[in-house]
Every structure is written in structure tokens, then in C-alpha cells.
Amino acid sequence: MEAPFVLPREASIEDPLRLAVLISGGGSGLSSILSFQSSEPRCHRTVLVLADSENAGGLEHGRRAGITTRGIPLLQGLQSIERRLAHESIILSQIESSGAELVVLSGYMRILTPSFVAKWKGRLLNIHPSLLPDFPGAHAHRDVLSAGVSTTGCTVHLVDEGVDTGPILAQREVPVLPDDDEEALQERVKKVEHVLYPEVIDLLCSGGVSLEVNG
């Protein structure tokens, strides 16, 4: 039986929820979250930034903000599943040591194992660059353009044991323009992501999300 969803506690400005943000690349989404948190008092604060590479450019955003920041590459010399589990064990240890209460995936390109998800289910958040359930997976923009649809967007959802299949918390539409290529579409969707994601994090941390989900 799959683990149930357990939402984070209702936080306040006086007692903000502690966030761990996981990234893989340049960290533009992380930057938007940190900017949102620093613009005025919020009911959440980022206490940890982790990347799946020591060379991820986005780590610099965490360092500049004075946040505990670390790149954790995959361990070599192990079989595939053993390597994934060993990698996640290090990540879990870092998250638990930080006291984080919500794990925010922001451009994190690794699929988490069911055992990881089970520990954080309901407190594990992701943003995906399409209007789920349409176009899940790692190549959403390519798939959107191949399908010839006129509208795409982004989706904030809780993570479950599947791939981009968890409960949807919010979506926002973005038009697909006739001359779009993957890069142009990605940049336009990102601008919307950078507004939507911090807003939904704020809503979730303040107790504004409720789920009728059975585990």
C-alpha cells in the first residue's frame, strides 16, 4: 500500500516552515523563491540548498544568501539502483540534519525512488513545465511543440510514487506561439513558473491547501 499524504504544519511569520530546495542546473527557480522570501516577511524560509552535481550553477544562489549549500554527485562504482539509493541516503541525511520540513524540487532532474517519496509524501513539492496530466516527463516543451497544441503552461503538484502524477495544487497557462522553438517556449514558461511556485509554496506553508487523498 502506498504511503499517505501528510501535509506540513501550518506555519507563521513568527515560526516559519523550513525548506530544503533541490536543484540540478542554474537555479533560476531557486533564485525566484529566495527573492520572494526576502521581499517581505514570509511563513517559510530556505535552510538548505542541494544539487545533484558540485558544478550546478544554482548553488551560488544559496551561497550568496548564506544558506547551507552542497552539491552531492552520484557515487561511482555501484550498480544503478544501489547508486540511486546511496545518493538519496546522503540527501536524506542532509535534509534531516537541516531540520527542513518541506522539500521543494526546483528543476531537479532526478526521479526519486518510492522509498524517498514515502518519507516525505505530502511535504514534497514539484513544478512541471506543462499542464499536467498532459506532457509529463523530462521533455515537456519538445512534446508540446510536437503535439501542435496552442496552450501549455506549468503545474505545481505534490510528488507521489509516479512521474508527474501527484495531486495538482495549481496551474497557469502560457500560449504557444507559431514561431516557438523549445528554448523560446521554455523561457516564457519559466517566467510564469517563477511567479506561481513561490505563491503556491506560500499557500501550502500557511495552511491554505487541503487534500482529500487516501494513501
N, C-alpha and C positions, 0 to 999 in steps of 0.2 A: 504494500500500500504506500502511495506517495505521501510525503510529509505534508502537514497542513501549512497554510499561510499564517504567519504570525506577524502582524504589523508592528512597527516600532511604537514606543511610548509616545504620548502627546507631550511635546517639548514646549519650552517657552523661551523668551529672550533671556530671562534670568537663569534658565537651566537648559541651554541649547543641546540639541541632539548632535552627537559626534559622528562625523562622516569619514569614511575611507573611500578615496576615489582611485579607481583602477584605469589606467590608460595604456595605449600602445604606441601612439605616434606623437604628433606635435602638440597635442593638449589644448587645442583651441576651446573645446568644450569645458575642460577644467578651468581655463582662464575665465570663461564666462561665469562659471559657478563662483569662483573666488571673487570676481568683480561684484557679483550680486551680493555676496556675503559681506563685502567691505563697504558697500554703498550706504547701508544703514543697519541698525541692529536687527538681527535675524534670530530665528529659533533653531538654527543649525550652524555648525562651524566645521570646517575640514581640519582633521587632526592627522591625516596620513594620506600620502600620495604614493602609489606603487605602479610600476610599469613592468612589462614582461621583457624588457631589454634595458641594459645600462646606458644605451645610447639614445633612448627615446627623448626627443627634444622637449616634450612636455614636462619632463621632470624639473626643468628650470623654473617653470611657473610655481611649483611647490617650494623650491629652494628660496626663490625671491620672496615668497610670502612667509618664510620662517617656519614652514611645516615640515615635519619628519617625512623625508622623501627618499625612495630607494628603488633602483632597478633590480629586478630579480630574473635573470635569464634562466632558460630551461637547463637542467642539469644534463651533462653529456654522459655517455657510457651506459645508459639504461634503455630498456625496451620502451616502446611508445607509452603504454598505459602506466608503467612504473614511473616514467619520466614525468607524465602529467600529474600523477598523484604526489610525487616528491615535490614538484614545483608548487602545487596547491598547498601542501603541508607547510611550506615556508611562508606562503602568502597568508594562510590562516593564522600562523603564529604571529606574524607582524600585525595583523588586524586585531587579534585578541590582546596583544601587548599594548596597542594604542588606546584600547578602551572604546573603539569605534562601535557604534550602534546601528549604522546603516551603511551598506556597501553600494557605491554608485559606480556603475560601469559607464565610462565616457570614452568611446572609441576604443574599447578593449576588445581585441580581435581574437581572443581565445575562447573556445567553448568550454564552459565549466562542467566538471563531472557532476552526476547526480548526488554524490556524497557531499560535495561542496555546497550545492544548491540547498540540500536538505537542512544544513546547519543554519542557513540564512534566509530561508524561503519566507517571503513577506517583508524582508529587510534587505532585499537585493534588487536593485533598480537598474533599468537599461533604457537607452534611447536608440531607436532604429530608424534609418532614413527611408522609410516608406510608410504607406498607410496600411499597416497590418490589419488582417491576415494576408494581404496581397504583398508579394515580393519579399519574403523572408530571406535570410541568408546573407552571405558576405558580398554579393554583387547586386545590390538592390537597384542602383542607378542604371547599370547596364541592362538589367532585366526590365526596368520601367521603360527605357528607350526602345528596347526590342519589342515590347508589347504594343507600343504606339499609343499609350494612354495619354490623355490631356491633363491629368491631375495626379500629382504624387503628394508627398508631404513627409511628416515624421510622426513617430509614435513613442510615447513613454509607457513602459509596461513593467510590471513585476516579472522577475525571472522565475520560470519553473524548470522542470527537468527536460523540456523540449528545447527547440531552437526557435526563438522569437515567437513563442506560443503562450506566454504568460498573460495574465489579466491586464487588459489595456486600461490605463489611467487617464490618458489624454492624447489627442491627435490634433495636428494642424496641417491644413492643406497648402500646397505650393503648386502653381501652374507649371506645366511642362511646355516650354516654348518651341516653336518649329525648328529653330536653328541650334537647339541644345545639343551639346555633347556631354559625356559623363562628367567632365571637370566643371563645366558651367553649371550643370544641374546640381552637382554636389555642393558647390559654393553657395548657391541660392538656398538650398535646403539647410545647410549649416547655419546660415543667418537666422533662420526660424528656430532651429534646434536650440541655439544659444539663448533665445528668449524663453522658449517653452520649458526647457529642462529645469532651470533654476526655479521657475514658478511652480512646477509640479513638486519638486523637492520641498519647497516651502509649504505647499499644501499638505503633503504627506506628513511632514515633521510637526505641523501644527494640529494634527488630528482631523484634517479635512477630507481624508479618504477612508471609506469603509468598504468592505468586501463581503459579498455573500458567496464565499468559495469554500467548498468542502475539500479537505485534504484526503 
